[in-house]
Amino acid sequence: MHKKLFVSLVPLLAVTAFAVMPAVAQAAPHWYKKNVLLGAAPVTVATSSSSIVLNALGATIKCKLSDAEEIWNPASGGAGEDRVTTFTLSGCKVKVASAACPTGPISVKAEVLPWRSLLVSTTPPSGVIRDEIMKVRLLVGCMSSAGTVGDEFEGTLTPEVGKGDLIFGGPGGGTLLDPSLNPLTVTGKDNLKAPPGKITANDP
């Protein structure tokens, strides 16, 4: 009788082990500060960059960036989350002009904040952790002979999380689109500031 019970349990144990394996393989990336895992209480992080480059409407636009966000790891154990509460692009200049966006005054404004974001791990062998910032909306205002031409871009940006910074651009970095499906891409490095210690992301 005991032998029968043991035999009947073998398939059940095998199924249970198989069910657990994907959960282990799909460990979610989390936020760390000074190599210490953050908890569920939001931590405010300020970011800044002296050189963020936007490519849109055939033009290359260089700006300074300062923003603030809140980061945390959910108590459920899921991937680290954050919320971008401010995103300010200042001192913007057209470095390479185009017909749609000639050299001259220009403004780039963030709209419909806050933006929610989530840490994601990309597939090996070039696996990295990215911060998937969703529903990003930027209004680009170029000055032309016809006056200010405003164009709104929306989409998802996925900068790589480095050691104390977010690295925008490159393959997998995300693209914003205007209503005519013209793209806007962002490149540059955004420094994360929440002293003491650097903000990083790792698979636990």
N, C-alpha and C positions, 0 to 999 in steps of 0.2 A: 504494500500500500504506500509506504514512504517512497519507494522507487518510482511509482506511478506519479506521485505528487512532484517529485524532483524533475522528471521528464517533462511534465506539463508546464513547469515554470521556466524551462530553458528558452522556449520561443518568446515568452513574455519578457524575460530579462533582455533578450537580444533586441526586441522592439524598443524597449525603454532606453537602452544604450544608444540605439540609432537615433532616437528622438532627441537625446541630449546633445549629440555631436554637433548638429548645426548651430545650436545656441552658443557653444564654445567657440566654433569657427567664426561666428558673426559677432564677436565682442565689439561693443560700441566705443568709439573714441570719446575721451573725457578731457575737460579742462584741468590744468594744473597751474599752481602759482608757487614759484620757488620750489618746484618738484614735489609739491604737496597737493594731493587731490582735493579739488574744491567740493563743497557740499551743495545743498539745495538752496542756500541763501544767496541771492544775486550779489555779485561783486562788481563795483563800478570800475570801468577801464576807460582811460582817455587815450586817444590815438592821435598821431600827427605825422605828416609827411611834407617835406619841402618840395617834392617833385612827383606829382601824379600826372600821368599823361593820358588824355582822352583822344581817341581817334574817331571822328564822326563827321558826316557830311563832306568827306574828302579832305578835311582839315585835321591838323594836329594841334591839340590844345594842352597847354601846360598849366597846372594849378598847384596851389598849396592846399593841403587837406588837414582839417582837424575835426574830430568827432568824438562821441562818447557812446559807450554801450555797457550793457549789463550782461555778465556771463555767469553760468551756473551749471551744475550737473543735476539732473532730476533725481529725486529720491527713488524713482522706479528702477534706476540703473540704466536707463536709456542713454542715447548719445547726448553729449554736452550741448547746451542751447545758449543762445544769446539774443539780445534785442538792441538794435542800433537806435538810439534815441535822438542823437543829433549827427548831422553830416554836413559840414560846411566846406565848400570849395571857394577859395579866395585868391586874389591876385592872378586870375586866369588871363593868359595871353595866347593869341594864335601864333604858333611857331611856324606852321606851314599852312598857308591860306588856300582857299578854294573859292570857286564862284559862289557857292552857297554860304560860305563863311569866310569873308575876306579879312585881311589884317585890320585890327582896330579893336574897340571896346567889345567885350564879351562877358556874359554871365552864365554860370552854371549853378542851378539851384536844386536841392533835394526836395522831393515832395512826398506827401502822405507817409510821414514817419509816425510811429517807429516801424522799422523793418525787422522781421523775425529771421533768425538764422539757426542753422543746425550743423554740428560737426559730422562729416562723412569721411569714410575711408575709401580710397580708390583701389582698383584691382591691381595686385602685384603683376609683373615684377617691378613696375615703377610706382608702387603704392605709396601714396602720401595722404596726409589728413588735410582736408579742405573745410573752410567755413562757408557753407552754402547760404548766401544772403538772398532771401526771396523777396519778390515784388519791389525791387529797387526801381525808383522812378526819378529821372533827372530831366530837368528842363534846361535846354541849351538855347541861349539868346544871342544870336550873331547880329552885328550892326552892318547894314548894307545901305546902298543909295535909296532903297525903298523903305528904310527904317529897320526896326528890330525884327528879325525873323526868329520866332520861337519854335522850337521843335522838341517834343516830349518823347523820351525813350524809357522803355520799361522792360524788365526781365530779371534774370538771376545772375549774380556774380558769385564765383566760387574761388576766392583766393586761397593759396596754400598757407597753412599755419606753420610759421617758422619758429625760431627761438626768440620770442619777444617781438614778433612782427607778423603782418599779413602780407603775402607776396601776390600782387595782382598781375594778370596777364599770362601769356603763353597758352599752349594747348590745355583745354579743360578749364580755363579761367572764367568762362561765361561771357555772354553777349547780351546787350540790351538792344531792343528794336523800336523804331518809331512806327506810326500807323502805316507807312508805306514800306515797311520791312527794311529800312535802311539801318545798318548796324552801328552800334557804339561799343567800343572796347576800352578797357581800363588797364593800364600797366603802371607798375611802380611798387614801392615798398612802404607800408604803413606801420609805424612803430607803435606797439602796445605799451601803455604806461600804467602800472598799478603797483608802485613800490610798497614794500621792498620785495625784490625778486622778480624774475621774468615770467610772463605768461606763456605757456606752451600747451600743446595738446598731444596726448598719447593714447594708444590702445592699452587699457588696463591689463 
